[in-house]
């Protein structure tokens, strides 16, 4: 009886291995590896808080469809009244995302693509994950600069963020930038959820990985729709 083939993830990319080889691979990625804990922390922070914040932020901005008064008063206004908001933004959101981004760049530069040797779709998606992460990092810097930092310098933006976003997104180039950033972030999260199931030993069989792929694709499509809905809401 032929041994089952599995797709497993290492620091250098994806590879196909069979039964006993898979066990040896898992043993090699133990805590004896100095980067084991860092990789696990990187994976975990990609889900919480980074992934959780992305989902909340997309839902938050989808409230733009209710108009400027609702968005400024009931969404932005409520968030601005949270206790210790700057500390939450720094220690719960910014620093975990920064670690996830920096370590992700390290993985990209120390890994080997070997797409010719392992021409699997998921290996290509693994490297798309790394590349999309760089694009997201650039987008985040632009987005935070245009919104959070601008609001600190300009009280008018802080009082009417809806109007500020309406003015920004009215420019086709800015709208295209935000659309690309949202799609990259959603792809990164959905594909990251799929690979996280493998890394954490939740989806180890080919069938489980296939079903997980369907579920993560569905999550990605829903989040992409939510993000697009939010962008259009600022323009209505």
RACOR-V331680 format. One line per field, one symbol per residue. ss: DSSP state (a for helix, b for strand, c for the rest). psi: psi as a letter, one per 20 degrees, with the letter a starting at -180 (. if undefined). Layout:
# RACOR-V331680
ss=???
psi=???
This chain:
# RACOR-V331680
ss=ccccbbbbbbccbbbbbbaaaaaaaaaacccccccaaaaaaaaaaaaaaaaaaaaaaaaaaaaaaacaaaaaaaaaaaaaccccaaaaaaaaaaaaaaaaaaaaaaaaaaccccccccccaaaaaaaaaaaaaaaaaaaaaaaaaaaaaaaaacaaaaacaaaaaaaaaccaaaaaaaaaaaaaaaaaaaaaaaaaaaaccccccaaaaaaaaaaaaaaaaaaaaaaaaaaaaaac
psi=pqqqpqpqpahjaqqprrehhhghghhilaihphjghhhggggghhgpiggghggghggghiihiirgggghgifggghiiqqkghgghghhfggghggggghhhgggiirpglhhhmlqghhhhghhggghhghgggggggghgifghhhhhohhghhmhghghgggiiphggghghgggggggggggghhgghhhghjkgnhqhghhgghggghgggggghgggghggghhii.
